[in-house]
Amino acid sequence: MKTFNELKAELLQNPEVQAEYERLRPEFELAKTIITARAAQGLTQAELAARMETSQSYIARLESGRVLPSMKTWLRLAAATGTRAKITLEPLVER
């Protein structure tokens, strides 16, 4: 049986899969950032939702990457997790 990392490496050999993976990378990095900030505060999704005056299901959608937060929501997330919102644009790396 293959491990997740072995399967991922195998799938990423396909150029079409690689391209889609790269296209979705920013959304999943954003979701990971939200999860990390919540976990660092020891909050459940429900507790974070209560601090933000929203629903637990909305937090779950943000953390899954299915929903992208607006700037207003991003700032509320930062306040609710005791963090500072930071947005950057970085130069593309030439390949």
C-alpha positions in Angstrom: 0.0 0.0 0.0 1.3 3.5 -1.0 1.7 6.3 1.5 0.0 9.6 0.9 3.3 11.2 0.0 4.2 8.4 -2.4 0.8 8.7 -4.1 1.1 12.5 -4.3 4.6 12.3 -5.8 3.4 9.8 -8.4 0.3 11.9 -9.3 2.4 15.1 -9.6 4.4 13.5 -12.4 1.4 14.1 -14.6 1.8 17.6 -16.1 -2.0 18.2 -16.0 -2.2 17.2 -12.3 0.9 19.4 -11.6 -0.7 22.4 -13.3 -3.9 22.0 -11.3 -2.0 21.5 -8.1 -0.1 24.7 -8.6 -3.3 26.6 -9.6 -5.0 25.6 -6.3 -1.9 26.1 -4.1 -2.8 29.6 -2.9 -6.3 28.5 -1.8 -4.9 25.6 0.2 -2.1 27.8 1.7 -4.8 30.2 2.9 -6.8 27.4 4.4 -3.7 26.1 6.2 -3.0 29.6 7.6 -6.5 29.8 9.0 -6.3 26.3 10.6 -2.8 27.1 12.1 -4.0 30.4 13.6 -7.1 28.8 15.1 -5.1 25.9 16.5 -2.5 28.1 18.0 -5.2 29.8 20.1 -6.5 26.4 21.1 -9.9 27.2 19.5 -12.4 24.8 18.0 -14.2 25.8 14.8 -17.3 26.5 16.9 -15.3 28.8 19.3 -13.7 30.7 16.4 -17.1 31.0 14.8 -18.6 32.5 18.0 -15.7 35.0 18.2 -16.4 36.0 14.6 -20.2 36.0 15.0 -20.6 33.5 12.2 -21.4 29.7 11.9 -19.1 26.8 12.5 -20.0 25.5 9.0 -18.7 28.7 7.5 -15.4 28.2 9.4 -15.3 24.6 8.1 -15.8 25.9 4.5 -12.9 28.4 4.9 -10.6 25.7 6.3 -11.4 23.3 3.5 -10.5 25.9 0.9 -14.0 25.7 -0.6 -14.7 29.4 0.3 -12.2 32.3 0.1 -12.5 35.0 2.7 -13.2 38.6 1.8 -10.8 41.2 3.2 -13.4 42.0 5.9 -13.6 38.4 6.9 -9.8 38.1 6.8 -9.5 41.0 9.3 -12.2 39.5 11.5 -10.2 36.2 11.5 -7.1 38.0 12.5 -8.8 39.7 15.4 -10.5 36.5 16.5 -7.3 34.6 16.6 -5.1 37.3 18.1 -3.1 37.7 15.0 -2.2 40.5 12.5 -3.6 40.3 9.0 -0.8 40.5 6.4 -1.3 40.4 2.6 1.7 40.3 0.3 2.4 40.0 -3.4 5.6 38.3 -4.4 7.4 38.2 -7.7 7.0 35.0 -9.7 9.9 32.7 -9.7 11.2 32.0 -13.2 11.4 28.4 -14.2 
